[in-house]
Every structure is written in C-alpha cells, then in structure tokens.
Amino acid sequence: MVNVTFLGTGGAFSAGRRTNLALLVERSGFRMLVESGPVVLNQLNRAGLNALDIDRLFATHAHGDHILGFPMLALNRLGTETPLHVYAGESTIASLRILSALSFSSLSSNPEELAWHMLSEEGPDLVTLASGVQLRTVVPDHPPGTPTLSARWDFENGPTITFITDTRPGQGSVELARKSDLLIHEASFSSTLQPDADAGAHYHSTAAEAGEIARQAECKRLALVHLGPEIGEHPEVLIEEAQAGTQLDVIVPQDGERLAVGES
C-alpha cells in the first residue's frame, strides 16, 4: 500500500483554503515530496512533518508556484546527515540553484547538503529511487522556455501512481498513465464552469480532458488537482465533468487529504 497526501491542491492563483499544488508519496521506508511551492513548510507542518522528514524531492518545472519554497525547505535541513535528493530536469535544477544562492548564501557554501539528480528534458527517463521504487518521467507539451516533466511511480508488488500537471492533453500522457492505480491530473479549468476559456492556450487542461486521459489510459482512479480559484469550490461539477456519463472513479481532494492507494 502507498499513501498519497495532497498537501496542496490549488494552482498558481489559488489563495485561502486551497494552497499551491504539492504531494507526499509514501510507503514503508520511502517518502518523496512532490513540488515545493511557496508555503511548503506550512503544508508539511499540517501533515505533522517538517523539513527534516524530507530527503527526496521531485519538481516538475520551474514555475514559482511549484518551487518558490525550495530555499526555505533546504535551509531548514542544514546540518542533517542525509542530503536532500532532488530529482528534476536540467532547467529546473538550474532555477533551484539560483533561488538557493539568491536566498541564502549558506546553501551554496554547503553543497553536500543537496544531491542533484538530473532527469532528461528531451525524452523519457527512468531512475530507481529506492529498493522496489522506480520513477519514470516524460516531457509533455509545455510552455515555451519552461520544460515540464510528468511522472510515474512504480512500486514493486504495489500500485502505480502517475502525476501530470501544467500541460495540455496528449498521447504521451495516456501512455505514461497506462493502467495506473491512481492518476493525479491537473484541472486548471472547467469546460462546464468556464465554457469560453481556452485551457490549451495556457498549457493547461480541463476536468473533462483529465477524465478523457484517465479513460484512455484505463486508470482505476482519477484525482483532480491544480484547481483554479473559480472552479475549486465546485468539486461536484468537476467530478461530473470528468466522468462524462461514465463510471470513472473521480475525486477532488481537499488540502491535507490522505489517500491509501493499493488497498484491497
């Protein structure tokens, strides 16, 4: 069994109840933080954790709502025996380094505190995170100048979890998510609540598009995240939109919600 904690479920313009998107992916002996937005330390605190409890981080891309909390996360780990292992694309790692140097010179003077694991921004990549845990990444359609990674965690004798955000729908997302026990997919827009909005022009997706990806990939469950402020208060509408009259299992998690994946 793997636990997924939705530390934050909102997008870049979220405020108040839904904070910027962040996740925890955990099983016995393994924990990985996904994204490190501006309030990541507060999000961890709400989950009963702090920076010292995190030794692995995956970052999808270099937009502020996904990485601006990184310097504070790294600073609060200074002096630990275990480095923070950071998995991200080359351009994202470059941004994280710059943020750290600008924020706290002590981070630059203690390079042993951070272990950088560069993932391909040109095509698929595969790394082993721990015994029985593999991380697979692909490069989806992304904003100009901001390479973005989608991720899939495969747990030996356990579930598969896929995470896709800040992208338009595409066949690459379907293939990455194939047969996932849980697909966590952004829904920055709603075709029901915002019929005139062009999600694709902003390199984002609607709840309807996330639902279509989940059905094509034959995923067991879909969780909608990265919700825009205009739609985040209407989970029932987003669920119905994503289901599109099918029996697809769709949830709209709240900040702090924890989900057990792979339970019999």
Backbone as numpy.savetxt, mean C-alpha at the origin, in Angstrom:
# Nx Ny Nz CAx CAy CAz Cx Cy Cz
-2.12 -18.10 8.52 -2.95 -16.91 8.52 -2.08 -15.66 8.52
-2.50 -14.66 7.78 -1.81 -13.38 7.70 -2.78 -12.28 8.13
-2.29 -11.35 8.93 -3.11 -10.22 9.35 -2.74 -8.97 8.56
-3.76 -8.28 8.08 -3.57 -6.99 7.40 -4.27 -5.93 8.23
-3.52 -4.93 8.66 -4.09 -3.81 9.40 -4.11 -2.59 8.49
-5.28 -2.02 8.31 -5.43 -0.83 7.48 -5.16 0.40 8.35
-3.89 0.78 8.44 -3.53 1.91 9.29 -4.18 3.20 8.82
-4.24 3.37 7.50 -4.90 4.53 6.90 -5.53 4.11 5.60
-6.66 4.71 5.25 -7.42 4.27 4.07 -7.73 5.41 3.11
-7.22 6.60 3.39 -7.54 7.77 2.58 -6.49 8.07 1.53
-6.81 9.03 0.67 -5.90 9.47 -0.37 -5.13 10.72 0.04
-4.55 11.37 -0.95 -3.70 12.53 -0.68 -4.48 13.68 -0.06
-5.76 13.81 -0.40 -6.54 14.94 0.07 -7.43 14.58 1.26
-7.18 13.44 1.85 -7.97 13.03 3.00 -7.58 13.83 4.23
-8.54 13.99 5.09 -8.30 14.68 6.36 -9.34 14.17 7.35
-8.99 14.23 8.62 -9.96 13.83 9.64 -9.97 12.34 9.86
-11.11 11.72 9.67 -11.28 10.32 10.07 -10.43 9.37 9.25
-10.33 9.59 7.96 -9.51 8.73 7.10 -8.16 9.40 6.87
-7.10 8.76 7.35 -5.75 9.29 7.15 -5.14 8.67 5.89
-3.95 9.16 5.53 -3.30 8.70 4.31 -3.06 7.19 4.33
-3.09 6.60 3.17 -3.01 5.16 3.01 -1.73 4.57 3.61
-1.90 3.54 4.44 -0.79 2.78 5.01 -1.34 1.44 5.50
-0.49 0.41 5.43 -0.89 -0.93 5.81 0.18 -1.59 6.66
-0.23 -2.59 7.40 0.69 -3.54 8.03 0.33 -4.93 7.52
1.33 -5.67 7.07 1.15 -7.06 6.65 1.96 -7.91 7.61
1.28 -8.82 8.33 1.94 -9.55 9.41 1.55 -11.03 9.44
2.50 -11.84 9.78 2.25 -13.21 10.22 3.29 -13.53 11.28
3.22 -14.69 11.89 4.15 -15.04 12.95 5.59 -14.88 12.49
6.36 -14.02 13.17 7.76 -13.80 12.85 8.02 -12.86 11.70
6.98 -12.25 11.15 7.15 -11.36 10.00 6.20 -10.17 10.12
6.75 -8.98 9.86 5.92 -7.76 9.84 6.49 -6.81 8.81
5.62 -6.22 7.98 6.06 -5.24 7.00 5.09 -4.07 6.97
5.66 -2.88 7.08 4.89 -1.65 6.91 4.83 -1.32 5.43
3.66 -0.93 4.97 3.48 -0.55 3.57 3.07 0.92 3.53
3.93 1.75 2.97 3.81 3.20 2.88 4.15 3.86 4.22
4.62 5.09 4.13 5.00 5.85 5.34 4.62 7.31 5.13
3.32 7.55 5.13 2.81 8.90 4.91 3.04 9.82 6.10
2.52 11.04 6.04 2.83 12.09 7.02 2.54 11.72 8.47
1.53 10.89 8.72 1.14 10.60 10.11 1.39 9.14 10.46
2.40 8.52 9.85 2.61 7.10 10.04 2.89 6.73 11.50
3.60 7.58 12.25 3.86 7.25 13.65 2.58 7.24 14.47
1.68 8.18 14.18 0.38 8.19 14.87 -0.43 6.95 14.50
-0.35 6.56 13.24 -1.08 5.37 12.80 -0.56 4.11 13.49
0.76 4.01 13.61 1.34 2.87 14.31 0.95 2.86 15.78
0.96 4.05 16.38 0.59 4.16 17.79 -0.84 3.68 18.02
-1.71 4.01 17.10 -3.11 3.58 17.21 -3.21 2.06 17.17
-2.26 1.42 16.46 -2.25 -0.03 16.35 -1.46 -0.68 17.49
-1.01 0.13 18.46 -0.26 -0.40 19.59 1.20 -0.65 19.30
1.74 0.02 18.27 3.13 -0.18 17.86 3.86 1.15 17.82
5.18 1.09 17.65 5.97 2.29 17.43 7.04 1.99 16.40
7.90 2.96 16.13 8.91 2.80 15.08 9.84 1.63 15.36
10.11 1.33 16.62 11.02 0.24 16.97 10.46 -1.13 16.60
9.15 -1.19 16.38 8.50 -2.45 16.02 8.55 -2.72 14.52
9.07 -1.78 13.75 9.09 -1.90 12.29 10.52 -2.11 11.81
10.74 -3.18 11.07 12.07 -3.38 10.49 12.02 -3.61 8.97
10.82 -3.59 8.39 10.68 -3.70 6.94 9.64 -2.69 6.46
9.96 -2.01 5.37 9.05 -1.03 4.77 9.02 -1.23 3.27
7.82 -1.22 2.70 7.65 -1.18 1.25 6.97 0.13 0.89
7.54 0.83 -0.09 6.97 2.10 -0.56 6.68 2.00 -2.05
5.48 2.36 -2.44 5.08 2.22 -3.84 5.69 3.29 -4.74
5.72 4.54 -4.25 6.23 5.63 -5.08 6.47 6.86 -4.21
6.96 7.92 -4.85 7.50 9.06 -4.10 6.52 10.20 -3.87
5.23 10.00 -4.03 4.28 11.06 -3.69 4.23 11.26 -2.18
4.02 12.51 -1.77 4.12 12.87 -0.37 3.20 12.11 0.56
1.98 11.79 0.10 1.06 11.10 0.99 1.50 9.66 1.24
2.54 9.20 0.53 3.04 7.85 0.70 4.40 7.79 1.40
5.14 8.92 1.47 6.50 8.83 2.03 6.90 9.95 2.99
6.08 10.98 3.17 6.54 12.15 3.94 6.81 11.85 5.41
6.29 10.76 5.93 6.56 10.41 7.33 7.83 9.59 7.51
8.50 9.26 6.40 9.67 8.38 6.50 10.78 8.93 7.40
11.16 10.21 7.27 12.24 10.69 8.15 11.93 10.52 9.63
10.70 10.76 10.04 10.34 10.60 11.44 10.38 9.13 11.85
9.95 8.24 10.96 10.02 6.81 11.23 11.47 6.39 11.43
12.33 6.81 10.51 13.75 6.44 10.60 14.42 7.06 11.83
14.10 8.32 12.12 14.70 9.00 13.28 14.37 8.28 14.58
13.14 7.83 14.69 12.70 7.17 15.92 13.23 5.76 16.07
13.98 5.30 15.06 14.62 3.99 15.16 16.13 4.09 15.38
16.67 5.29 15.42 18.11 5.45 15.59 18.59 4.73 16.85
19.72 4.04 16.70 20.29 3.34 17.84 19.83 1.91 17.99
18.93 1.45 17.10 18.49 0.06 17.19 19.54 -0.85 16.57
19.55 -2.11 16.99 20.52 -3.07 16.48 20.16 -3.55 15.08
18.87 -3.53 14.75 18.42 -4.01 13.45 18.12 -2.84 12.53
18.69 -2.79 11.33 18.40 -1.69 10.41 16.98 -1.77 9.88
16.49 -0.66 9.40 15.20 -0.63 8.72 15.44 -1.02 7.27
14.87 -2.14 6.84 15.02 -2.61 5.47 13.93 -1.97 4.61
14.36 -1.19 3.63 13.44 -0.42 2.79 13.43 -1.01 1.38
12.26 -1.40 0.92 12.08 -1.98 -0.41 11.28 -0.99 -1.26
11.89 -0.51 -2.35 11.24 0.49 -3.19 12.00 0.60 -4.50
11.41 1.32 -5.45 12.09 1.58 -6.70 13.21 2.59 -6.54
14.07 2.67 -7.55 15.25 3.53 -7.48 14.88 4.99 -7.24
13.88 5.51 -7.96 13.53 6.92 -7.81 12.90 7.19 -6.44
12.14 6.22 -5.93 11.56 6.39 -4.60 12.63 6.38 -3.53
13.59 5.48 -3.65 14.70 5.44 -2.70 15.48 6.76 -2.74
15.69 7.30 -3.93 16.39 8.58 -4.04 15.63 9.67 -3.29
14.31 9.68 -3.43 13.50 10.69 -2.72 13.55 10.49 -1.22
13.53 9.25 -0.77 13.61 8.96 0.66 14.95 9.41 1.24
16.01 9.21 0.49 17.34 9.66 0.93 17.39 11.18 1.06
16.83 11.86 0.06 16.83 13.33 0.08 16.00 13.84 1.26
14.83 13.27 1.45 13.97 13.66 2.57 14.71 13.49 3.89
15.38 12.37 4.04 16.10 12.08 5.28 17.21 13.09 5.52
17.99 13.38 4.46 19.11 14.30 4.60 18.65 15.71 4.91
17.54 16.12 4.28 17.01 17.47 4.52 16.42 17.61 5.91
15.84 16.52 6.40 15.12 16.59 7.68 16.04 16.45 8.88
16.93 15.44 8.83 17.79 15.15 9.97 19.15 14.67 9.46
20.18 15.48 9.65 21.51 15.10 9.19 22.00 13.82 9.86
21.47 13.53 11.04 21.90 12.33 11.76 21.56 11.06 10.99
20.52 11.12 10.16 20.16 9.95 9.38 21.21 9.67 8.31
21.75 10.74 7.73 22.79 10.58 6.70 24.11 10.13 7.31
24.35 10.50 8.56 25.61 10.15 9.21 25.57 8.77 9.85
24.41 8.11 9.77 24.28 6.75 10.32 23.72 5.82 9.24
24.48 5.60 8.15 23.95 4.80 7.03 23.64 3.37 7.41
24.27 2.86 8.47 24.02 1.49 8.87 22.62 1.29 9.44
21.94 2.40 9.72 20.58 2.32 10.27 19.55 1.94 9.20
19.91 2.11 7.93 18.98 1.87 6.84 19.59 0.91 5.83
18.83 -0.09 5.44 19.26 -1.06 4.43 18.34 -0.91 3.22
18.90 -0.47 2.10 18.10 -0.16 0.92 18.06 -1.37 -0.02
16.86 -1.74 -0.45 16.67 -2.85 -1.37 15.95 -2.31 -2.60
16.72 -2.11 -3.67 16.19 -1.45 -4.86 15.43 -2.43 -5.74
14.18 -2.10 -6.04 13.33 -2.92 -6.90 13.24 -2.29 -8.28
13.06 -3.12 -9.28 13.06 -2.64 -10.67 11.89 -1.70 -10.94
12.20 -0.61 -11.62 11.16 0.30 -12.12 10.96 0.12 -13.62
11.58 -0.91 -14.19 11.47 -1.19 -15.62 10.58 -2.39 -15.93
10.38 -3.24 -14.95 9.59 -4.44 -15.19 9.39 -5.23 -13.91
8.93 -6.47 -14.02 8.66 -7.28 -12.83 9.92 -7.55 -12.02
9.73 -7.75 -10.73 10.83 -8.09 -9.84 10.32 -9.06 -8.79
11.24 -9.80 -8.18 10.87 -10.79 -7.18 11.99 -10.87 -6.16
11.64 -10.72 -4.86 12.62 -10.83 -3.79 12.03 -11.68 -2.67
12.92 -12.33 -1.93 12.51 -13.07 -0.74 12.70 -12.17 0.47
11.63 -11.94 1.22 11.66 -11.05 2.37 12.07 -11.78 3.65
11.63 -13.02 3.76 11.90 -13.84 4.93 11.61 -15.27 4.52
11.90 -16.21 5.37 11.62 -17.60 5.05 10.13 -17.79 4.76
9.83 -18.24 3.54 8.44 -18.48 3.18 7.66 -17.25 2.79
8.32 -16.11 2.57 7.61 -14.88 2.19 8.31 -14.26 0.98
7.60 -14.16 -0.13 8.14 -13.52 -1.33 7.35 -12.28 -1.69
8.06 -11.27 -2.17 7.45 -10.04 -2.64 7.67 -9.94 -4.14
6.58 -9.84 -4.87 6.63 -9.70 -6.33 6.11 -8.30 -6.67
6.81 -7.59 -7.53 6.37 -6.25 -7.92 6.31 -6.12 -9.44
5.40 -5.24 -9.89 5.32 -4.86 -11.29 5.18 -3.35 -11.36
5.38 -2.81 -12.55 5.29 -1.37 -12.77 4.01 -1.08 -13.55
2.98 -0.57 -12.90 1.73 -0.26 -13.61 1.82 1.09 -14.31
0.76 1.44 -14.99 0.66 2.77 -15.62 0.73 3.81 -14.51
1.66 4.78 -14.63 1.90 5.71 -13.54 2.08 7.13 -14.05
1.95 8.12 -13.16 2.10 9.53 -13.58 3.49 9.78 -14.15
3.60 10.70 -15.10 4.92 11.01 -15.66 5.91 11.42 -14.57
7.09 10.80 -14.61 8.14 11.17 -13.66 8.00 10.55 -12.29
6.97 9.73 -12.08 6.78 9.11 -10.76 6.54 7.62 -10.92
7.60 6.85 -11.18 7.44 5.39 -11.28 6.79 4.82 -10.03
5.84 3.94 -10.23 5.03 3.39 -9.14 5.07 1.86 -9.21
5.10 1.22 -8.07 5.12 -0.23 -8.01 3.83 -0.77 -7.40
3.34 -1.84 -7.99 2.29 -2.64 -7.37 2.94 -3.88 -6.78
2.35 -4.45 -5.74 3.03 -5.51 -4.99 2.12 -6.69 -4.71
2.77 -7.86 -4.61 2.07 -9.09 -4.25 2.93 -9.86 -3.26
2.35 -10.22 -2.13 3.02 -11.03 -1.12 2.50 -12.46 -1.21
3.40 -13.40 -1.45 3.05 -14.82 -1.47 3.64 -15.48 -0.23
2.77 -16.07 0.58 3.18 -16.73 1.81 3.12 -18.24 1.62
4.25 -18.91 1.85 4.30 -20.36 1.71 3.27 -21.00 2.63
2.46 -21.89 2.05 1.39 -22.56 2.81 0.43 -21.55 3.43
0.28 -20.41 2.78 -0.59 -19.37 3.28 -1.22 -18.58 2.15
-1.80 -17.46 2.48 -2.53 -16.68 1.48 -1.63 -15.82 0.61
-2.23 -15.24 -0.39 -1.59 -14.27 -1.26 -2.34 -12.95 -1.16
-1.58 -11.87 -1.00 -2.16 -10.53 -0.85 -1.55 -9.62 -1.91
-2.39 -8.90 -2.63 -1.93 -7.98 -3.68 -2.37 -6.56 -3.34
-1.49 -5.62 -3.62 -1.73 -4.20 -3.30 -1.47 -3.36 -4.53
-2.49 -2.61 -4.96 -2.40 -1.78 -6.16 -2.98 -0.41 -5.86
-2.17 0.62 -6.07 -2.66 1.98 -5.82 -2.01 2.97 -6.77
-2.65 4.13 -6.92 -2.15 5.23 -7.73 -1.84 4.78 -9.16
-2.83 4.16 -9.79 -2.67 3.74 -11.17 -4.03 3.58 -11.84
-4.00 3.61 -13.17 -5.18 3.29 -13.95 -5.25 1.78 -14.13
-6.44 1.23 -14.35 -6.55 -0.22 -14.51 -5.84 -0.69 -15.77
-5.28 -1.90 -15.70 -4.57 -2.47 -16.83 -4.41 -3.96 -16.65
-4.04 -4.65 -17.73 -3.91 -6.10 -17.69 -2.81 -6.54 -16.75
-1.76 -5.71 -16.59 -0.70 -6.06 -15.66 -1.21 -6.22 -14.24
-2.17 -5.39 -13.87 -2.75 -5.49 -12.52 -3.54 -6.79 -12.37
-4.24 -7.17 -13.43 -5.00 -8.43 -13.39 -4.06 -9.60 -13.18
-2.96 -9.63 -13.92 -2.03 -10.75 -13.83 -1.34 -10.79 -12.47
-0.98 -9.64 -11.93 -0.35 -9.61 -10.61 -1.29 -10.14 -9.54
-2.55 -9.78 -9.64 -3.54 -10.12 -8.61 -4.15 -11.50 -8.78
-3.77 -12.22 -9.82 -4.41 -13.49 -10.17 -4.54 -14.42 -8.96
-5.80 -14.82 -8.66 -6.13 -15.78 -7.61 -5.73 -15.32 -6.21
-5.58 -14.01 -6.00 -5.21 -13.51 -4.68 -6.34 -13.76 -3.67
-5.94 -14.07 -2.45 -6.93 -14.19 -1.39 -7.50 -12.83 -1.03
-6.67 -11.80 -1.13 -7.11 -10.43 -0.87 -6.45 -9.49 -1.86
-7.25 -8.73 -2.58 -6.76 -7.64 -3.41 -7.10 -6.34 -2.72
-6.07 -5.56 -2.40 -6.26 -4.23 -1.83 -6.03 -3.25 -2.98
-7.07 -2.57 -3.40 -7.00 -1.75 -4.60 -7.56 -0.36 -4.31
-6.90 0.62 -4.86 -7.36 1.99 -4.67 -8.71 2.24 -5.35
-9.46 3.15 -4.76 -10.70 3.66 -5.36 -10.74 5.15 -5.06
-9.90 5.88 -5.75 -9.82 7.32 -5.51 -11.07 8.04 -5.98
-11.79 7.39 -6.91 -12.99 8.00 -7.47 -14.12 6.98 -7.50
-15.33 7.48 -7.66 -16.53 6.64 -7.78 -17.30 7.05 -9.03
-17.52 6.09 -9.91 -18.30 6.40 -11.11 -19.76 6.65 -10.76
-20.21 6.17 -9.61 -21.59 6.41 -9.17 -21.74 7.80 -8.57
-20.85 8.15 -7.65 -20.94 9.42 -6.94 -20.34 10.58 -7.73
-19.44 10.27 -8.66 -18.75 11.30 -9.45 -18.80 10.93 -10.93
-19.98 10.92 -11.51 -20.12 10.44 -12.89 -19.34 11.25 -13.92
-19.01 12.48 -13.60 -18.29 13.32 -14.56 -16.79 13.34 -14.34
-16.31 12.66 -13.30 -14.88 12.67 -13.00 -14.13 11.71 -13.92
-12.95 12.10 -14.33 -12.10 11.27 -15.18 -10.94 10.75 -14.34
-11.16 9.59 -13.71 -10.14 9.03 -12.82 -8.84 8.76 -13.56
-8.94 8.25 -14.78 -7.77 7.90 -15.55 -6.86 9.08 -15.84
-7.45 10.25 -16.01 -6.65 11.44 -16.28 -5.74 11.78 -15.11
-6.13 11.33 -13.93 -5.33 11.56 -12.71 -4.50 10.33 -12.33
-4.45 9.34 -13.21 -3.73 8.09 -12.94 -4.27 7.41 -11.69
-5.60 7.38 -11.59 -6.26 6.70 -10.49 -7.39 5.84 -11.04
-8.08 5.15 -10.14 -9.13 4.22 -10.53 -10.42 4.50 -9.77
-11.52 4.00 -10.30 -12.81 4.07 -9.63 -13.07 2.75 -8.90
-14.06 2.75 -8.03 -14.46 1.52 -7.36 -14.93 0.48 -8.37
-15.61 0.93 -9.42 -16.07 0.02 -10.47 -14.89 -0.66 -11.16
-13.85 0.11 -11.45 -12.68 -0.45 -12.12 -11.93 -1.42 -11.21
-11.85 -1.09 -9.92 -11.22 -2.02 -8.97 -11.98 -3.33 -8.92
-13.30 -3.25 -8.94 -14.12 -4.45 -8.94 -13.89 -5.30 -10.17
-13.76 -4.65 -11.32 -13.52 -5.38 -12.56 -12.16 -6.09 -12.53
-11.14 -5.42 -11.99 -9.82 -6.05 -11.84 -9.94 -7.29 -10.97
-10.65 -7.17 -9.84 -10.79 -8.30 -8.91 -11.51 -9.47 -9.56
-12.55 -9.19 -10.34 -13.29 -10.28 -11.00 -12.44 -10.95 -12.07
-11.77 -10.16 -12.89 -10.93 -10.74 -13.94 -9.80 -11.58 -13.34
-9.27 -11.14 -12.22 -8.17 -11.86 -11.57 -8.65 -13.00 -10.68
-9.95 -13.15 -10.54 -10.55 -14.21 -9.72 -10.07 -14.14 -8.27
-10.07 -12.93 -7.73 -9.68 -12.72 -6.33 -10.82 -13.11 -5.40
-10.46 -13.59 -4.22 -11.48 -14.00 -3.26 -12.15 -12.81 -2.60
-11.39 -11.75 -2.36 -11.94 -10.59 -1.66 -11.25 -9.32 -2.14
-12.00 -8.23 -2.17 -11.49 -6.92 -2.58 -11.67 -5.92 -1.45
-10.60 -5.20 -1.13 -10.68 -4.11 -0.16 -10.39 -2.81 -0.89
-11.28 -1.84 -0.76 -11.14 -0.55 -1.44 -10.49 0.46 -0.49
-9.41 1.09 -0.96 -8.65 2.04 -0.13 -8.28 3.26 -0.96
-7.48 4.15 -0.36 -7.05 5.41 -1.02 -8.29 6.18 -1.47
-9.24 6.28 -0.57 -10.54 6.87 -0.90 -10.47 8.39 -0.89
-11.02 9.00 -1.92 -11.09 10.44 -1.96 -12.07 10.98 -0.93
-11.91 12.24 -0.51 -12.75 12.79 0.56 -14.22 12.86 0.21
-14.56 12.94 -1.06 -15.96 13.04 -1.47 -16.68 11.70 -1.42
-15.94 10.62 -1.41 -16.58 9.31 -1.49 -16.35 8.43 -0.27
-15.41 8.81 0.58 -15.04 7.96 1.71 -16.13 7.74 2.73
-17.12 8.60 2.75 -18.21 8.47 3.72 -19.40 7.68 3.16
-19.21 7.05 2.02 -20.30 6.30 1.39 -19.86 4.88 1.03
-19.43 4.11 2.03 -18.91 2.77 1.75 -19.92 1.86 1.07
-21.19 1.99 1.43 -22.20 1.10 0.84 -22.33 1.34 -0.66
-22.17 2.60 -1.08 -22.24 2.92 -2.51 -21.03 2.33 -3.23
-19.86 2.45 -2.63 -18.64 1.93 -3.24 -18.68 0.41 -3.36
-19.21 -0.26 -2.35 -19.32 -1.72 -2.40 -20.24 -2.14 -3.53
-21.40 -1.50 -3.62 -22.35 -1.85 -4.68 -21.77 -1.57 -6.06
-21.04 -0.47 -6.18 -20.42 -0.12 -7.46 -19.39 -1.16 -7.86
-18.55 -1.58 -6.91 -17.51 -2.55 -7.21 -18.10 -3.92 -7.53
-19.17 -4.28 -6.86 -19.79 -5.58 -7.10 -20.47 -5.64 -8.47
-21.03 -4.55 -8.90 -21.68 -4.48 -10.21 -22.66 -5.62 -10.43
-23.46 -5.92 -9.41 -24.48 -6.94 -9.53 -23.98 -8.37 -9.36
-22.70 -8.55 -9.03 -22.14 -9.88 -8.83 -22.06 -10.20 -7.34
-21.53 -11.37 -7.02 -21.37 -11.78 -5.63 -19.96 -11.52 -5.11
-19.20 -10.68 -5.79 -17.85 -10.36 -5.35 -17.85 -9.88 -3.91
-16.94 -10.42 -3.11 -16.82 -10.03 -1.70 -16.00 -8.74 -1.63
-16.66 -7.64 -1.28 -16.03 -6.32 -1.25 -16.17 -5.71 0.13
-15.09 -5.13 0.63 -15.13 -4.40 1.90 -14.54 -3.01 1.70
-14.99 -2.08 2.52 -14.40 -0.74 2.57 -13.92 -0.55 4.01
-12.68 -0.88 4.30 -12.19 -0.85 5.68 -12.09 0.57 6.22
-12.19 0.67 7.52 -11.98 1.93 8.22 -10.54 1.98 8.72
-10.04 3.16 9.01 -8.71 3.29 9.61 -8.64 2.46 10.89
-7.59 1.69 11.03 -7.39 0.89 12.23 -7.98 -0.51 12.14
-8.75 -0.79 11.10 -9.40 -2.09 10.99 -8.36 -3.18 10.68
-8.54 -4.33 11.30 -7.62 -5.45 11.11 -8.37 -6.61 10.48
-7.74 -7.24 9.49 -8.38 -8.31 8.73 -7.48 -9.55 8.74
-8.03 -10.68 9.12 -7.31 -11.94 9.07 -7.54 -12.57 7.70
-6.47 -12.85 6.98 -6.55 -13.39 5.63 -6.04 -14.82 5.66
-6.83 -15.72 5.11 -6.43 -17.12 5.07 -7.05 -17.95 6.17
-7.98 -17.35 6.92 -8.69 -18.11 7.95 -9.60 -19.13 7.27
-9.66 -20.31 7.84 -10.54 -21.34 7.30 -11.95 -21.13 7.80
